[in-house]
Amino acid sequence: MIAAASLGSGCTMIPKYERPAAPVAAAYPGTNIASGQLPAAELSWTNFIAEPRLATLIGLALTNNRDLRVAVLNVEESRAQYRISRADLFPTVDATGSFTRSQASAIGVSPGSGGSSGGSYTSSEWSAGIGTTDYEVDLFGRVRSLSREALEKYFATVEARRSAQITLVAEVATQYFALRQAEEQLGLARQTLGAVQESYALNQATFDAGATTELDLRTAEGQVQTAKINILDYERQRRQAANALALLVGEPIPAGLPDSGPFDSTHLLAAIPAGLPSELVERRPDILEAEHTLKAANADIGSARAAFFPRITLTTSIGTTSSQFSQLFGAGTGVWSFAPQITVPIFAGGQLRADLDAARINRSIEVANYEKAIQTAFREVADALEGTTAYAAELAEQATLIAAQSRRYELANLRYRQGEDTYLNVLSAQQDLYSAQQSRLLTQFSLLAGQISLYQALGGGWK
């Protein structure tokens, strides 16, 4: 009854919360608002990732990754802390039972009172009861402010867990494509080695026949050695990329996974709209985490304000006591106690005022952190949009460049075989073609990584 009365009649001194205005532009630079498409935050990663092999690896990572497991456990811990804080709103009722047997001096004890020989007597007492100790009647909302603070911190850890999952999905996808890029670079290096070995064999034959110079021979030999070194380098990169992916997945990469799709495919990832920054504030987990942390700091002000007012605590008990166990619950053995206590702060050396000032300053800090989270998210989305647009255009131009360099290499090689040109032109054309092919692979990876970054920046990946 006391708890119900305090919960029903009490109030809190938490300031009214008002969400700070987003300190960013109303739209991302250079974007048009697409309608009819599912926002990234509502698009499940299973629908965003179109390659079955990558989707399988992400599923394994969500099960086995240790960082995500810690984030989930942090949510459970925070929920337990909230339950502990909320329990303070209700009285703790304990049942007790005791037995006491004592001996005391019989001096001054009237005859027939149970005294024993030797000037002492013994007595027994049995007791049983239930009661509550130091229950705070939350008239000014101090306990409820602390409970609300714990609740907001719990909500913040929930959003942190979602943010950790988004990060993990993005990291696995990016690292997977880094591995695919290393494999493609390795394949290109091996293809190039085959071409330069063929040229070296031709130069060796013509040199033996006295139809070419040693300079051409040694130039071709240098190409072969360079290609072999490139192969060793890309093999190292491939192994390191595989190790990094295995760490994210949380176990060795299993055998029997679905086959990989073509690395230059334009359908590896689903298209997503940018939307508006106002949607980002409502959907991106790290922004929501910062807002819940701000709300927790706001609730802390309520508890600091309530500390200026009296605190009322109750200690109550009801039970029975008897010198004989058989009469413990008999008539006339009942006992009870009711001990309210009020504590009024008079002088604390300025501590209460300092606590309130500290709570207000902390809220101002969390406002700045919340605004920074929005600004950071806005920049990440804007950068990802710029990157994906630029990389897509660059990829199209590189296709034309590779076609031109390939034709140049064919012509230079043909002229050299017909004795109309030097091998240096063949070397230059081959190097430029190889460089263009490498650049295209790098740009393809950058485009995929940019699309993943955009999906992550828009808050997608946790559903």
C-alpha positions, 0 to 999 in steps of 0.5 A: 500500500505504501509503495502504491501510494508513493508511485501514484502520488510522487513526481519527478524533477526531470527536465522536459526533454526536447530533441536538439535540432539537427545541425546539418543541411536539409538534404545531402549535396547533389542528391535527388530524393528517390521515392518508392524504394525501401530505406537502407535502415529498413533493408535487411542485409540478406536483401542487400547482399546478392552474392550467396557466398558472402551472405553465408559468411555474414551469417557465420560472423553474426553467430561467431564474432566475439566483438558482437557477442560482447555487445550482446552481453553488454545489453544483457548486463545493462538490462540487469542494471535497469532491473536492479535500479527499478527494484528500488521503487518497491519495498524489500519485504523479508521474513525472519525467524529467530531463537534466543536462549540467554543466562543472566544474574538472578539478583533482584529477581522475585521468587518464582520467576524461574531463577535457578540456583547459583544466583542466575537464571536462563530464558528462551525467546522465539520470534517470527515476523515480516517487515521492510527496512529503510524503504524510501518513499519516493515523493520527489522522484529521486529513485524514479529519476535514477530508474529512468536514467538506467532505462535510457542507458539500457536503450543506449546499449541496445542501439550500440548492439545494433551499431556493432552488427551494422559495423560487422556486416560492413566489415565482413562484406568489405574484407570479402571483396578485399579478398576477391580483389587480391584473388583477381590481382593474382589472376591478372599477374599470372596471366601477365606472367604467361604473356611476358614468358612468351615474349621472353621465349621469342626474344631468346630465340631471335637473340640466339639467331642473331636477329635481336640485341641483348638489350631486348632479351634482358628487358624481356627477362626483367618483365618475367622476373617482375611478374613473378615478384608481383605474383608473390606479393599478391599471394601474400595479400590474398593470404592476409585478406583470408586471415582477416576475413576468418577473424571477422567470421569467428572461425576458419572459412569453411569448405563447401561454400557457394561459388563466388560471382564475377568480381566485375558484376554490377549486381553484387549489391542492391541499390539503395536511396539516400533519403533525407538527413531527418530520416537518418536521425530516426534510423541510424543506431549510433545517433539513437544511442547518443540520444538515449545517452542524452536522455539518461543525462537529462534524467540524472538532473532530476535525481540531483534536483530531488536531493535538495528535498527531504527523504522519507524512509520507512522501517516496519515489521509485524510478527509474534514472539513467545518463550515457548515455541508451541505458543509462538502463534498463540493469542497475545504474542503479536508484536509490531513496529512502525518507524518512519524517518525523515532526513532534511538536508541542511548543510552539505558544504555545497555538494548538492549544488555541485552535483546539480551543476555537474549533472547539467554540464554533463547534459550539455556535453551529451548534447554536443556528442549527439550533435556531433554524431549527426554531423559525422553521420551526415558526412559519412553519407555524403562522402559515400554518395560522392564516392559511389558516383565518382567510382562508377563514372571512373569504372566506365572510363577505365573500360575504354582505356583498357580497350585502347591500351590492349589494342596498342599492345597488340599493334606494338607487339605485331610491329616488333615481330615484323621487325618494324619497331623496338621491343621498348615500345612493346614493353611500354605498351604492356606495362601501361595495359597492366597498369590500367587493368590493375587500376580497374580492379582497384576501382571496382573494389572501391565502388563495392566498398563505397556501396557498402559504406553508404549502406552502413552510413544510412543505418542498414545492416542490423535487421 
